[in-house]
């Protein structure tokens, strides 16, 4: 039996109502824990000798880039560079 089938069976039998509540909690816990664990594992990758010289804002920005890598991969870098260059004046 799959997990949803077991849950349907437990709610249909209704002889132990607390068991169905516990089973629902058990099924939802891994979903919420996995995203937090991914964020912390990304932060561990960022922690190195350079971390002590970084400000908190930069560390937060790098963490967001690592955590939201799928969104970052969709950004066209040429457009971003041209937009940044057009906003800033000449370097010299």
Secondary structure as UniProt FT lines:
FT   HELIX           3..13
FT   HELIX           17..46
FT   HELIX           49..53
FT   HELIX           56..67
FT   HELIX           69..73
FT   HELIX           77..87
//
